[in-house]
Amino acid sequence: MNPSTPAAPAGPASPTADLPGAFARLVRALDRIPYSLLAIPLRVAVATVFWNSGTTKLADWSATLALFEDEYKLPLLPPDVAAYLSASIELSTPVLLVLGFLTRPAAFVLLGMTTIIEVFVYPLAWPTHIQWAAMLLVLLCRGAGTVSIDHWIWRRFGSAH
């Protein structure tokens, strides 16, 4: 090529030529989404799973007791105690998660419950349980975000992050 030859016109040669630049812009835009906005659907999604299970238990308590006696068979806990404990956790922690109140302790309790369900009750349901665990681990490690009662309490009464 002769140095005196004019350069080719600038710009993409095809519609896909700017794809890496567009992808980079998309990634930067996604990186700017605050964690607090991402935490809300995490909190609601995992809360819904456990809330629905808890309300199902309440809808037919005799069937719930039968499940704990015949199918779930947890070690160390009598079936009726396990049923009451399970229903109590499933009806209280979702409310805490949705409100963003005591989020980390609630996530920790539900992560423990998920582990017990996986190990002792439905070990073949690990694809579902790992999804629950992933959401709960994010909430345990990162908290509820700024759109939460936890954040308000921390700002009002706690020290600076």
N, C-alpha and C positions, 0 to 999 in steps of 0.2 A: 504494500500500500504506500502510495506516495504521500509524504507529509503535507504536501500542499493540497491534497484532495480534501474537499469539505467533509466534515464528519456527518454521519447519518443523523437524521433528525432524532431528537430526544423523545422519549415517551415509550410506552409499551408497544411491542410489536404485535401482541395478541391480547385479547381480553383477559387471559390468565397470567400475563406477565407480571402484573402487580400483586398477584396473590400473596406472596410472602409479606409484602408491606401491609396488605389488608389484614392478614392474619396477625401480624405483630400489633396493629392498631386494635384489633379485637381483643387480643390477650391483654394489652394495657388497659383497655376499657373494663374488662372483667376483673383485672387486678384492683381497680379502684372501687369496686363494690364493697362497702363496709361489711365486716364480719357480722355486725348486729342485724343486718338485713338477711343474712344467710342463716343466722341462728334461729330466727322466728320460725321458718318452715321446719327446721330440724326439731325444735321444741314441740311444735304442733303435731308433726308426723309421728314421732315416737310416743307422744302422749295419747294420740288417737288409738294406737295399737293396744296399749295397756288399758285405757279407759273402756274400750269396747269389750275386752276380755272381762274386766271387772263387772260391767253392767250385765253381761251374759251370765256371770256367776249369780248375781243377785236375782235375775229373772226366774231362775229355777234352782233354789238353794238345795233342795233334796237331790237333784241331779248333780249339782256341784259336789255335794258330800259323797255321792256314789262314785263320781270320777276320782276323787282323792282317795277313796277306799279301795277301788278296784283297778284303776289304771295308773294313776300318778305315783302312788306308793313311794313317797319320799323317805329316805332314811332319817332316823332320829326324831321325827316329828309325827305325832298322832295325826291321822287324816283330818279330823275336825279342826285341830289347831292350824294345820297347814292351809286348810281352806279359808279360815278366817283371816289368817295372816296374808295370804295371797290376795284375797279380795280387798283387804284394807290397803295394801300397797298399791294395787291396781286402781283404786278409786281415789287415793290421796295424792300420789306422786304426779299423775297427769295434770292435776289442777296446779300443783306447784310449778311444773314445767311450763305450762301455758302462761302463767303469771310471771314467770321468770323469778320466782321466789325460792330460795334455798335450792337453786338449780343444780349445783355440784353435788350436794348430798343426795338429792332425788335421783340424779343420773347414776350415782354410785350404787344406790339401793337397787335401781332397776337393772344395772349391769350385773349385780350379784344375782338377782332373780333370773335374768336371762341365762346366766351361767348354770344355775341350778336346773332350769328347764332343759337346757341343752344336754347337760351331763346325765341327769336322772330321769327325765320324762320323755323327751323327743330328740334323741341323739342324731337321728337322720335328718332333722330339720335345720341343720347347720347353715344352709344357704340363707334362710330367713333370719336366723339368730345372729349371723355375722353382720347382717344389715342393721339390725337393732343395735348390736354392740358398737358398730362403727359410728352411728349417730350419737349414742350415749357417750362414747369416748371423746368425741369432739366437744360435747357439752361439759363433760367432766374436766377436760383439759383447758378449754377456752371460756367456759361459763356461758351465761345467758346473753351477753352483749349489753349494749347501752339501752335497749328498749326492754327494760325489765325492772322489777322491784329490787332485785339484787343490786343493780347499778345505782338506783336511787338511794338505797340504804348506804351503800359504800361511799357515795359522794357526800351524803349527809353526815354520816357518823364515822366513816373509816378514814384511814390515811390515804394520801395520794398514791395512785397506782404507779 
